[in-house]
Amino acid sequence: MCGQKGDFLSKEFGKYVRGGAPATEKFDMNREPIKQKRYMQPFYWGFSFFRRAIHLGKVNKIRMEGVKPPYILLCNHNAFFDFYVLGTAIAPYRGIFPAAVDDYIGRERILRKLGTVPKRKYTADIGLLRQCRKALKDGQIFGIYAEARYSLCGVTEVIPEAVGQLLKHQKVPVVTLTCRGNHIYDPFWGNHRKRMIMHMSADMTLAYTPEELKNATVDEISEKVKKLLYNDDFRWQSENRIKNAYKKRAEGLHKVLYQCPNCLTEYETDSRGDTVFCRRCGKSWTLNIYGELEADNGKTEFKFPTDWYKWEREQVKKQVLDGSYRFECDADVNDLPNAKGFVHMGRGRLVHDMTGFHLKGVRDYDGEPFAMDIDAAGQYAVHVEYAYRFGNHRDCIDLNTLEDTWYVFPENCLFSVTKISLATEEIFNEIWRQRNEKRQKEISL
């Protein structure tokens, strides 16, 4: 996939950085965040306001009178367009924001100047807490995309309970920014084809003052933040009669809607134009201009794609509860050591089961074995990609430890990275449900 042994491939620029073996230098995850350069602010704000204005976008500010940095800003995450909305919402102030390490490929210098800090997805990184405290101490906004990834289907994804604990102890205001419509404009599954959507909106809300935080429990904080950040873009589109006239508006949606609700077959759905269909039973559904599904024949099982997606979660949950969930396949493995690009490690075998992720293989460039094991109890979610922009646009799983980021491409099997994502979350939930039950029984004895 990446050419010669040890070759690096830049996702953004499509070029190799030649070398017989991969560089050992890795991302500097502990470098102090850089305060956003003042000379870059007019460009960032100006371009953000311009992009928002094209779509007649609006930011509604709630309880925000007199709120100034430092504060923590929590955002939902539907598409890259979220960053433009954020830029207009916080102006004229600056902020520090964690960004996924793959965002730095070929542009680390400029991203750091914009005030970002690198983060490996779904890892317990204590360094991020230190950077948060420093940013707040310096009078900055510290922004967090609480879902740590784009929404797969336009509905808010998992927000960890640890967010409530973080907020409770910082003694600064907590603000939420909930964007609506951005997933319809640029869906994660849409193969990077944007739609012309108007009247996108966002709510910027003061969730807690420092005094209110003091009197709230961690659970209360977590629940309120989840409620404020919750969004269902397809339902929002329908209720507000926002038109999406793009003729291929459903193409790619089968990546999320991988199980047919009519015949229950997995991995046989496909999409073309404005239609999702099942290759096994032949049933099809049209996605209309208002984001609503309509069966072309027979019963319409789900009015919105988000309802179909939630149903799939319940199907996966059943497999998790009866212990039958397991996924195993060949895999093509690529490491991202630094911002120069990916290095092709080799091929191996991936197993995902009730104990977590287990990956073993042999490196191309020196014949040495490699392995990664991630315990299910410590992995509340996993990042996946649809038609990732290198490697023939294949679906992949992004596995992270504090030291490594590996992009894993399943091969020689039928699969859905959506199901793997859902299973990761449901396995984590079940493990901790059982542990809490055991703890409660021990306390009651």
Residue pairs with C-beta under 8 A, 6 or more apart in sequence:
1 9
1 332
1 334
1 344
1 390
1 391
1 392
1 409
2 8
2 9
2 16
2 334
2 342
2 343
2 344
2 391
3 9
3 16
3 344
4 16
4 18
5 20
5 21
5 344
5 364
5 365
6 19
6 20
6 21
6 22
6 343
6 344
6 364
6 365
7 16
7 17
7 18
7 19
7 343
7 344
8 16
8 17
8 18
8 19
8 22
8 23
8 340
8 341
8 342
8 343
9 15
9 16
9 334
9 341
9 342
9 344
9 390
9 391
10 16
10 17
10 105
10 106
10 340
10 341
10 342
11 102
11 105
11 106
11 341
11 342
11 388
11 389
11 390
12 105
12 106
12 107
13 106
14 390
16 341
17 340
17 341
20 365
21 365
21 366
22 335
22 337
22 343
22 365
23 337
23 338
23 340
23 343
24 337
25 337
25 338
26 337
26 338
26 403
27 101
27 104
27 118
27 337
27 338
27 339
28 118
29 118
29 119
29 120
29 125
29 127
29 402
30 127
31 112
31 117
32 131
32 134
33 96
33 112
33 115
33 116
33 117
33 131
33 134
33 135
34 112
34 113
34 115
35 94
35 96
35 115
35 138
35 140
36 44
36 94
36 95
36 96
36 113
36 114
36 115
37 113
37 114
40 113
40 114
41 92
41 94
44 87
44 114
45 87
45 88
45 91
45 92
47 84
47 87
48 83
48 84
48 85
48 86
48 87
48 88
48 91
49 87
49 88
49 91
51 81
51 84
52 59
52 84
52 85
52 88
52 200
55 181
55 185
55 197
55 198
55 199
55 200
56 198
56 199
56 200
57 85
57 181
57 199
57 200
57 201
57 202
58 199
58 200
58 201
58 202
59 85
59 88
59 89
59 201
59 202
59 203
59 204
60 201
60 202
60 203
60 204
61 89
61 204
61 205
62 203
62 204
62 205
62 206
63 205
63 206
64 175
64 204
64 205
64 206
67 173
67 175
67 206
68 93
69 93
69 94
69 95
69 139
69 140
69 141
70 135
70 136
70 137
70 138
70 139
70 140
70 141
70 142
70 172
71 136
71 141
71 142
71 172
71 173
71 174
71 175
72 132
72 136
72 141
72 142
72 143
72 144
72 166
72 167
72 170
72 172
72 173
72 174
72 175
73 86
73 90
73 95
73 141
73 142
73 143
73 144
73 175
73 176
73 177
74 143
74 144
74 146
74 163
74 174
74 175
74 176
74 177
74 207
74 225
74 229
75 82
75 86
75 143
75 144
75 145
75 146
75 176
75 177
75 178
75 179
75 229
76 82
76 145
76 146
76 147
76 151
76 156
76 177
76 178
76 179
76 229
76 230
76 231
77 145
77 146
77 147
77 148
77 149
77 150
77 151
77 157
78 150
78 151
78 154
78 179
78 182
78 183
78 186
78 188
78 231
78 233
79 150
79 182
79 183
79 185
79 186
79 187
79 188
80 186
81 179
81 182
81 185
81 186
81 200
82 145
82 179
82 182
85 177
85 179
85 182
85 200
85 202
86 143
86 177
89 177
89 202
89 204
90 141
90 143
93 141
94 115
94 140
94 141
95 115
95 135
95 140
95 141
95 142
95 143
96 115
96 116
96 117
96 131
96 132
96 135
96 140
96 141
96 142
96 143
97 115
97 116
97 117
97 142
97 143
97 144
98 116
98 117
98 118
98 119
98 128
98 131
98 143
98 144
98 145
99 111
99 116
99 117
99 118
99 119
100 118
100 119
100 120
100 121
100 383
101 118
101 119
101 120
101 336
101 339
101 405
102 336
102 398
102 405
102 407
103 111
103 116
104 111
104 118
104 339
105 336
105 339
105 340
105 341
105 342
106 339
106 341
107 339
108 339
115 140
117 128
117 131
119 125
119 128
119 148
120 400
120 401
120 402
120 405
121 148
121 149
121 382
121 383
121 398
121 400
122 148
122 379
122 380
122 381
122 382
122 383
122 400
123 400
123 401
123 402
124 378
124 402
125 402
129 166
131 142
132 142
132 166
132 170
133 170
135 141
135 142
136 142
136 170
136 172
144 163
146 159
146 160
146 163
146 225
146 229
147 156
147 157
147 158
147 159
148 381
148 383
149 157
149 381
149 383
150 183
150 188
151 157
151 183
151 188
151 231
151 233
152 188
152 189
152 256
152 309
152 384
152 418
152 421
153 183
153 189
153 234
153 256
153 305
153 306
153 309
154 183
154 184
154 187
154 231
154 232
154 233
154 234
154 305
154 306
155 231
155 232
155 233
155 234
155 306
155 309
155 310
156 226
156 229
156 230
156 231
156 232
157 381
158 380
158 381
158 425
159 222
159 225
159 226
159 229
160 380
160 381
161 218
161 222
163 221
163 222
163 225
164 218
164 219
164 220
164 221
164 222
164 225
165 218
167 174
167 208
167 213
167 221
167 225
168 213
168 216
168 218
168 221
171 210
171 213
172 210
173 206
173 208
173 209
173 210
174 206
174 207
174 208
174 213
174 221
174 225
175 204
175 205
175 206
175 207
176 203
176 204
176 205
176 207
176 225
176 228
176 229
177 202
177 203
177 204
177 205
178 202
178 203
178 205
178 228
178 229
178 230
178 231
179 200
179 201
179 202
179 231
180 200
180 201
180 202
180 203
180 231
180 233
180 236
181 197
181 199
181 200
181 201
181 233
181 236
181 237
181 242
182 200
182 233
183 233
184 195
184 197
184 233
184 234
184 237
184 242
184 244
184 291
185 194
185 195
185 196
185 197
185 200
186 192
186 194
186 195
187 252
187 253
188 386
189 252
189 253
189 255
189 256
189 386
190 251
190 252
191 251
191 252
191 386
191 387
191 393
192 389
193 246
193 248
193 251
195 244
195 246
195 249
196 245
196 246
197 242
197 244
198 242
198 243
199 240
199 242
203 228
205 228
207 224
207 225
207 228
208 216
208 221
208 224
213 221
216 224
232 304
232 306
233 291
233 306
234 291
234 292
234 304
234 305
234 306
235 291
235 304
235 306
236 242
237 244
237 290
237 291
238 290
238 291
238 292
238 303
238 304
241 290
242 290
242 291
243 289
243 290
244 289
244 290
244 291
245 289
247 273
247 274
248 273
248 274
249 274
249 287
249 289
250 271
250 272
250 273
250 274
250 275
250 276
250 286
250 287
251 271
251 272
251 273
252 271
252 386
252 387
253 271
253 276
253 287
253 305
254 269
254 270
254 271
254 276
255 386
255 387
255 395
255 416
255 417
255 418
256 305
256 309
256 418
257 269
257 276
257 305
257 308
257 309
257 312
258 266
258 267
258 269
258 312
258 416
258 418
258 419
259 265
259 266
259 267
259 269
259 312
259 315
259 416
259 419
260 266
260 268
260 269
260 278
260 280
260 281
260 283
261 301
261 302
261 308
261 311
262 278
262 281
262 283
262 298
262 301
263 278
263 280
263 281
263 283
265 278
265 280
265 281
266 414
266 416
266 419
267 414
267 415
267 416
268 278
268 279
268 280
269 276
269 277
269 278
269 279
270 276
270 277
270 278
270 279
271 277
274 286
274 287
274 288
275 284
275 285
275 286
275 287
275 296
276 284
276 285
276 287
276 293
277 283
277 284
277 285
278 284
283 295
283 296
283 297
283 298
284 295
284 296
284 297
285 293
285 294
285 295
285 296
285 300
286 293
286 294
286 296
287 293
287 305
288 294
291 304
291 305
292 303
292 304
293 300
293 302
293 303
293 304
293 305
293 308
294 300
295 301
301 308
301 311
302 308
302 311
309 418
312 418
312 419
312 422
313 422
313 425
313 426
316 325
316 419
316 422
316 423
316 426
317 426
319 325
319 423
320 354
320 423
320 426
320 427
320 430
321 430
323 354
325 353
325 354
325 423
325 427
326 351
326 352
326 353
326 354
327 350
327 351
327 352
327 353
327 415
327 419
327 420
327 423
328 349
328 350
328 351
328 352
329 349
329 350
329 410
329 411
329 412
329 413
329 415
330 347
330 348
330 349
330 350
330 410
330 411
330 412
330 413
331 347
331 348
331 349
331 350
331 359
331 361
331 408
331 409
331 410
331 411
332 344
332 347
332 391
332 408
332 409
332 411
333 344
333 345
333 346
333 347
333 348
333 359
333 361
333 370
333 406
333 407
333 408
333 409
334 342
334 343
334 344
334 345
334 391
334 406
334 407
334 408
334 409
335 342
335 343
335 345
335 404
335 405
335 406
336 342
336 343
336 405
336 406
336 407
337 343
337 404
342 390
342 407
344 364
345 361
345 363
345 364
345 370
345 406
346 361
346 362
346 363
346 364
346 365
346 370
347 361
347 362
347 411
348 359
348 360
348 361
348 362
348 370
349 359
349 360
349 361
350 357
350 358
350 359
350 397
350 408
350 410
351 357
351 358
351 359
352 358
352 420
352 423
352 424
354 376
354 427
355 375
355 376
356 373
356 374
356 375
356 376
356 377
356 378
356 379
356 427
357 372
357 373
357 374
357 376
357 379
357 382
357 397
357 399
358 371
358 372
358 373
358 374
359 370
359 371
359 372
359 373
359 399
359 406
359 408
360 369
360 370
360 371
361 369
361 370
361 371
362 368
362 369
362 370
363 369
363 370
372 399
372 401
372 404
372 406
374 399
374 401
376 424
376 427
376 428
376 431
377 428
377 431
377 432
377 435
379 424
379 428
380 424
380 425
380 428
381 421
381 424
381 425
381 428
382 397
382 398
382 399
382 420
382 421
382 424
383 397
383 398
383 400
384 395
384 396
384 397
384 398
384 417
384 418
384 420
384 421
385 395
385 396
385 397
385 398
385 407
385 417
386 395
386 417
387 393
387 394
387 395
388 394
388 395
388 396
388 407
388 409
391 409
394 409
395 409
395 410
395 415
395 416
395 417
396 407
396 408
396 409
396 410
396 417
397 407
397 408
397 410
397 417
397 420
398 405
398 406
398 407
398 408
399 405
399 406
399 408
400 406
410 417
